[in-house]
Amino acid sequence: MRKLIDLDPEVIQILDEEAKAQNRSLKSLIEKTVTEKAHRVSEPSESYKQMMDDMLTKLDQGNLKFTSAEEVLKRYEV
């Protein structure tokens, strides 16, 4: 699939310099960067999954204390 994107000339210059530093073409650098970012955001990391599992276990065991948004705002005088 092909998509046309518009980037600020300054951004293009920065990316072009980075591409040269990595001995890549600008197109290759952009494709690599976007692909890596897409893979990172497509699924939560293992550490995040573990943290959420731990929090759900604590919730099931009644070991979590919740504070309402109103109480937080009041506490910090917002």
N, C-alpha and C positions, 0 to 999 in steps of 0.2 A: 504494500500500500504506500502511496506517496502522499505527503502532506506538505503544504507550503507554509512556512512560518516566517514572520518578520521579527528580526532582532535589532536592537540598538547597535549602531556601528561600533560603539565603544565595546560592547559585549563581544561582538564578532572579532574585534582586534585582540581582546584578552584571550578568547578561545583559540584564535589563530596562533598566537604566541605560545600558548600551552601545547597546542598540537605540534608545533615545530619542535618544542623542547622534548616531546615524546616520540619524535620521528614518525608522526602520523599526519594524515590529511585532516583538514578541518572537519570534513564530513565524517570521517572515521571516529574522531574524538567525540563529536556530538552524538553519533549513534551509540558509541560505547557508554557515554555518560547517561544518556536517556535510558538505555537498556538496563544498566545497573540500578538506576533509581527506580525504575518500574518493578524490578525484581524485589527490591527492598520494601516497597510499599504494598506489594501484592499480597503478602502474608505476614502476620506478626512474627517477630523474631522468637527464637526458642526461649531466650531469657524473659521476654515479655509473657509468653504463654505460661512459663513456670511461675512468674510473679502472680499472674491472674489465678492460676490454680491454687497457689498458696492463700491468696485473699479469699477465694471461694470456700476453701477449707475452713479458714478462720470464721467466715460468715456462718457456715453450717454449724460450727462449734459454739457460736455465740460470743466469739472473742473480738468482735469489731465494735467500735463505738462510732456512731454517726453524729455529725453536727449539721444542723440545718443551715441553709444559706442565710436565712435571716439572722441566726445567732452569730455567724461569721461576720456578717456586715455590722452587726451591733458591736461585736467585740473589737473590731478594727475601726469603729466609728466612720463607716463609709455611708 
